[in-house]
Amino acid sequence: MTRQRYTLFLCYHLQMAGINCFPILYPVVPKGFSRIRIVFHAGNTEEEVEKLANSICEWAQEMLELEASGKGVKVPSAARQVHAAQEAAAQAP
């Protein structure tokens, strides 16, 4: 099972790193079983593969640090940036 919102958090992080991916959420999959579809193909370079792996590791490290901090805020930086952009877009005329 996946943790609530973590799928979106990772997806935001990867998208902001320039990696083409999409969240697969309920009702497409059962609740608690969300996943990410990463667009990956034979034309990807070794550098792109390393970028993907490093981006996932960076996100995981940030999430571990947020959880270990004991602070109430457990929203990673990419998600905060996306939410700020969404709020700004909603307030634009």
C-alpha positions as CSV (number, residue, x, y, z in Angstrom):
1,M,0.0,0.0,0.0
2,T,1.1,3.5,-0.7
3,R,1.1,6.3,1.9
4,Q,-1.6,9.0,1.3
5,R,-0.4,11.8,-0.9
6,Y,3.1,10.3,-1.4
7,T,2.3,9.3,-5.0
8,L,1.5,12.9,-5.8
9,F,4.5,14.2,-3.9
10,L,6.9,12.0,-5.9
11,C,5.1,12.8,-9.1
12,Y,5.5,16.6,-8.5
13,H,9.2,16.1,-7.6
14,L,9.9,14.1,-10.8
15,Q,7.9,16.5,-13.0
16,M,9.8,19.5,-11.6
17,A,13.0,17.6,-12.4
18,G,11.9,17.4,-16.1
19,I,10.9,13.7,-15.9
20,N,7.7,12.8,-17.8
21,C,5.4,10.9,-15.4
22,F,1.8,10.7,-14.4
23,P,0.0,9.7,-11.1
24,I,-2.3,6.7,-11.3
25,L,-4.9,7.2,-8.6
26,Y,-8.2,6.0,-7.4
27,P,-10.6,5.1,-9.1
28,V,-8.3,3.7,-11.7
29,V,-6.6,1.6,-9.1
30,P,-7.9,0.6,-5.7
31,K,-7.6,3.1,-2.8
32,G,-4.2,2.7,-1.2
33,F,-2.6,1.3,-4.3
34,S,-1.8,4.4,-6.3
35,R,1.3,4.4,-8.5
36,I,3.3,6.5,-10.9
37,R,3.6,5.9,-14.6
38,I,7.0,7.0,-15.8
39,V,7.5,7.6,-19.5
40,F,10.6,5.6,-20.2
41,H,11.9,4.3,-23.5
42,A,14.9,2.8,-25.3
43,G,15.9,6.3,-26.5
44,N,16.6,7.5,-23.0
45,T,20.3,8.2,-22.4
46,E,22.3,6.8,-19.5
47,E,22.4,10.4,-18.0
48,E,18.6,10.5,-18.1
49,V,18.4,7.1,-16.4
50,E,20.8,8.4,-13.7
51,K,18.7,11.6,-13.4
52,L,15.6,9.5,-12.7
53,A,17.3,7.4,-10.1
54,N,18.9,10.4,-8.4
55,S,15.6,12.3,-8.4
56,I,13.8,9.4,-6.7
57,C,16.6,9.1,-4.1
58,E,16.5,12.9,-3.5
59,W,12.8,12.8,-2.9
60,A,13.1,9.7,-0.6
61,Q,15.8,11.4,1.4
62,E,13.7,14.6,1.8
63,M,10.7,12.5,2.9
64,L,12.8,10.6,5.5
65,E,14.2,13.9,6.8
66,L,10.6,15.4,7.0
67,E,9.4,12.4,8.9
68,A,12.4,12.3,11.3
69,S,12.1,16.0,12.1
70,G,8.9,15.5,14.1
71,K,7.5,18.7,12.8
72,G,3.9,18.9,11.8
73,V,4.7,19.9,8.2
74,K,5.4,16.9,6.1
75,V,4.9,18.4,2.7
76,P,8.1,18.3,0.5
77,S,9.4,21.3,-1.4
78,A,8.1,20.3,-4.8
79,A,4.6,19.9,-3.5
80,R,4.8,23.3,-1.8
81,Q,5.9,24.9,-5.1
82,V,3.1,23.2,-7.0
83,H,0.5,24.2,-4.5
84,A,1.7,27.8,-4.5
85,A,1.5,27.9,-8.3
86,Q,-2.0,26.5,-8.2
87,E,-3.1,29.1,-5.7
88,A,-1.6,31.9,-7.8
89,A,-3.3,30.6,-11.0
90,A,-6.6,30.4,-9.1
91,Q,-6.3,34.0,-8.1
92,A,-5.2,35.3,-11.5
93,P,-7.9,37.3,-13.4
